[in-house]
Amino acid sequence: MRGHMNVFLPIILCLFIAGCVSSSKTVVPSDAPSQSSMPVAAEEVIVEAPQVIHEPLVEAAPVVVFHEPMNIEEPVRITYSQITNLIGEFLDIQSLHGSSDQPVFLGTSENNLVILEIVGEKDNVMEASIRFTYPPDISAVNTDLNNAMMLRFLKNAAPEYSEWPAKIKEIMTSFRSLQMGSRQEDAIVLERKLIQVLYDKNIDAITLTLTHK
């Protein structure tokens, strides 16, 4: 029995020492301060004022306005050679020195049925008028010649207008429809030119007058 006690005694001592060591790790002294009772230092809140950055003032660039150049129309210029183109071959044109401030050119056909008058310098005609006479006994040849010269005068005066042949027919129709002794005025209004038409049955004539608008 004593021999068995001698065998278990070291084992019991080892277990007892091991228990003491393990119990010493879990026992907390009663006088140790608890973690929950420790004072907590208050955090200091620092509010920084916003930093104002003064940027240098930048002057606004001047506004430059570009104005497109105005389209100024040049004045209408009609020349002596323009008016008399092809017509001058059938007219005897003379320069007159009258009381007018402007030169005057007067042309007459051989049969006296066509009279042309031009007022102004040769490089700047102010007014041009032409009179066609259709007497009751006029021949067909002279009628056709009058109409052909009327068409050429209108083409010379306003080449930008292309409906002159039809306009000649309208003019002749209006002239024939008038009663004897009556007068009537009409006008052909173009963009920058004006052609006045005078029907005069007193002298059996049609007068066309070209002026600037």
Secondary structure, 3 states (H helix, E strand, C coil): CHHHHHHHHHHHHHHHHHHHHHHHHHCCCCCCCCHHHCCCCCCCCCCCCCCCCCCCCCCCCCCCCCCCCCCCCCCCCCCHHHHCCCCHHHEEEEEECCCCCCCEEEEEECCCCEEEEEEEECCEEEEEEEEEECCCCCCHHHHHHHHHHHHHHHHHHCCCCCCHHHHHHHHHHHHHHCCCCCEEEEEEECCCEEEEEEEECCCCEEEEEEEEC
